Amino acid sequence: MQKDTMQKDTMQKGLAVRILSGAAAFTTVLALSACGSGFGGNATSTGSGTAGGGGGLTSSSSALTVMIGSSGNAETNAVKSAVADWSKSSGTKATVIAASNLDQQLAQGFAAKKPADVFYLSTGSLAGYAANGSLLAYGDQLKDTSDFYPTLVKSFTYNNKLYCAPKDFSTLQLVINTDMWKAAGLTDSDYPKTWDQLEAVSKKLTTGKQTGLVVSGQYERLGAFMVEAGGNLMNADSTQATANSAANVQALTYAKKLLTDGAMKFAADTGASWGGEALGKGLAAMTIEGNWITGGMQSDYPNIKYKVVPLPSGPKGQGTLEFTNCWGIAADSPNQAAALKLVEQLTTKSDQLGFAKAFGVMPSIQSAADSWKQAYPQLAPFMDAAAYAQGVPAAKGSAAVVSDLDSKLGSLAKSDPKTLLDETQKNLQALLK
Amino acid sequence: MSANAVRSRSGIHGHETASGWLFTGPVLFLLGLFLVIPVLMALWVSFSDWGGRGSPFSAGVHFIGFDNYSKLLAGGGLAEQDFGTSLRNNAWYVVLVVPLQTALSLFLAVLVNRAVLRGRGFFRTAFYFPSVTSSVAITVLWLFLFSSTGSVNKLLSYIGITGPNWFNEPSGILHDLLGVFGVQNGPAFLTGGTFLGISWWDWLAGPSVAMSAYIIMGIFTTSGTFMLLFIAALQNLDRDVTEAAMVDGANGWQRFWQVTLPQLRPTLFTVLTLGLIGCWQVFDQIYTGTQGAPDKTTLTPAYLSYQAAFQDQGWGQGAAIAFILFVIIVFFTLFQRWVLRERKVSRRKMRPYLSVGTGSSGVPAGAAAAGQPPAPDGERQ
């Protein structure tokens, strides 16, 4: 009996399916033809690059595409207006695309051989793209590279070639909630100058729900301690792994002590997603963050009063980490000559100061430092750090190793710093083979 | 009988083959273009050193044999360790989500299928609702619910429990459980040996607390869908068999286990298979939520594949992970098919019925057959 009903059922379903699939086939044919014409149009408009222009660069009348990984509307609009200004003066059209996932969209462009002409590129992904030939190494064709900070230039040098012009940079410093500072009876003369002092004030500022120091539990923050102790994961050229050096062990042991004493907590353990949120929500009296914190505090926690001071000196003096991005140009761009000119314009002092005003970054050129400090005297410690800050590893594949370390640093309080770093050392060495 | 019907139909309408192909043609073409060809391309990429620039079939791309696979399965480096970790995490996810969601969906289906329940439509919709909501939305909701100061921990605090910091807690729940009994480190035979870069002791850590939150979410979101499948199957069941069982004096519990459940076997197979495939492919929750954190305990092979390819430019490795995952899924599906295969009723189970049939007690043979639960199911196939 059940068999019969089931059969009837499938027959009815069969008819419905036939009608539906007919309709579906018809619509897909329509859709396909529409798609086809779309692709054709694109191909003719951008695929007309001719190699062999000035200095071996391709040049054509193609419009430029600029792809950015934007932190928000302020950044997108600032880049858009700067690029539009350049378009007007140069006569080359250019559009800015704010990528929702920069890594993914860049990779798709490179695979399709139709990449964005100019794009943001992080230190971590530079080596990967440089190795597979996606990037144009245009460093030697820039008019002037001596004005860029040398450490930034090193971050974007792969196989002794400067691949792309540093866009801007950020450094880490200590950010203090001034109301909590005063409430604990501390004054301006108490800003910590040494690790011991940092430990002392952190303990003093830890009361109830409030923790003295709250940082994200990752190398990108705790690495500052490593630099202060005279170490870092790799040497400045990213050609040698130095992860398990005595200095790094000392730095993480210090961080571990702060954690086990309760004077420091990781942001995730307080329920905040990063140090700025912990500071804004009053969970932290101090945090270690970069100059991007100003934007976040202004928009989300305008009532919190804070002050930026230099991180304390470690056993080997002052130190901190710096982060940077650069303007990459695609090897497959049909109009590299124009792209290079655009990048030169975007790294000028006036454009960089414009970006600084719009979204709080620091100019990558030394000649803009003084104007920046005058405009933002309260953030001066971030700029001063340029003298002693060090970059993060840039070797191919190092991003994965660093994220592996980050995943383990979350449980630093329960683990042995030396073991953690030995593991990272092994992984970094594997990259250099 | 059904075979006959099909044959006679195709005999009469034989000339419709051409139009059949015409109608299926576009779909076959689309499937070929967007499914078969990309899959074959990915297979090639997994055996090549393609770096992500230009076509994988261009001149500069070389065949490198099983290099990508061996790095994952026996490389001894970070790649192997990550892959092992992701398999460990996902295996626990599958082991917990698949049975629990199947049981829950069957339970819900039986509940809302009862004629006595008032407002059946409401409950059906309510239970089905999580399934039609976008998984991204539910993940975001989950991140709020399970944050350290979220509603779940608030609720737990009312009964005196300090909830964990769910999505930031990397410790495995089995390890935590053992920790309660004072076992902090595993025995040497477990901590000593490793498989895929992970020690046996860590394989047995159980899902991390963070992963457990995802497990609860997986059960919550998908049991609605499968409940619908079970409802459809339940409504299709023959009342006669159930009534015959009632006449034979089977109580509700017995009827469910001995009469209803065996008849649901095809649906059960569908649900388990779909659940298994879905669970081995967890991606969007991880992508939206924790991205593998904390301590890589929510890393899944699907997400690792994406990460290896798009973020670390290891395209061959990403593709290789995808194909290993494919093999795993096919293996488990076949295994499940084998476990749930139709079996002849064993001689031991048949004995009571046989003795009734052969005996001269005068009981009509029909009644005995109706009271013999697994057999009708076997015939029905």
Contacts between the chains, C-beta under 8 A, distances in Angstrom:
chain1	res1	chain2	res2	distance
A	1	B	238	6.4
A	1	B	240	7.4
A	2	B	236	6.9
A	2	B	237	7.8
A	2	B	238	5.2
A	2	B	380	6.9
A	3	B	1	7.3
A	3	B	2	6.7
A	3	B	380	7.4
A	5	B	236	7.6
A	6	B	236	7.4
A	7	B	2	6.4
A	7	B	5	7.0
A	18	B	23	6.8
A	21	B	23	5.9
A	21	B	24	7.1
A	21	B	27	6.4
A	22	B	23	5.7
A	24	B	26	7.9
A	24	B	27	7.1
A	25	B	23	6.4
A	25	B	25	7.6
A	25	B	26	3.8
A	25	B	27	6.4
A	28	B	26	5.7
A	28	B	27	7.8
A	28	B	30	6.1
A	29	B	26	6.2
A	103	B	310	5.4
A	103	B	311	5.2
A	104	B	310	4.8
A	107	B	52	5.7
A	107	B	309	7.4
A	107	B	310	5.1
A	107	B	313	7.4
A	110	B	52	5.6
A	110	B	53	4.9
A	110	B	54	7.7
A	111	B	52	5.6
A	111	B	53	6.9
A	111	B	54	7.1
A	111	B	55	8.0
A	113	B	53	7.5
A	113	B	54	5.0
A	113	B	55	7.5
A	125	B	311	7.5
A	125	B	313	7.4
A	128	B	312	6.7
A	128	B	313	3.6
A	129	B	313	6.9
A	131	B	51	6.9
A	131	B	313	7.8
A	132	B	51	3.0
A	132	B	52	5.6
A	132	B	53	4.8
A	132	B	313	6.5
A	133	B	51	7.4
A	133	B	53	5.6
A	134	B	52	7.3
A	134	B	53	4.8
A	268	B	165	7.1
A	268	B	168	4.1
A	268	B	294	7.2
A	269	B	148	7.6
A	269	B	165	6.2
A	269	B	168	6.5
A	270	B	148	7.5
A	271	B	147	5.8
A	271	B	148	3.8
A	271	B	149	5.0
A	271	B	165	7.0
A	331	B	53	7.9
A	332	B	53	7.7
A	332	B	54	7.8
A	397	B	312	6.4
A	399	B	311	7.0
A	399	B	312	6.5
A	400	B	78	6.3
A	400	B	82	7.9
A	400	B	311	7.9
A	400	B	312	5.1
A	401	B	78	6.4
A	404	B	78	6.0
A	404	B	82	7.5
A	404	B	296	7.4
A	407	B	170	8.0
A	407	B	292	7.2
A	407	B	293	6.3
A	407	B	294	6.9
A	407	B	295	4.8
A	407	B	296	4.7
A	408	B	295	6.3
A	410	B	168	7.2
A	410	B	170	6.4
A	410	B	293	7.4
A	410	B	294	5.1
A	410	B	295	5.6
A	411	B	170	6.2
A	411	B	294	7.9
A	411	B	295	6.2
A	427	B	77	6.9
A	427	B	78	4.7
A	430	B	77	5.0
A	430	B	78	6.9
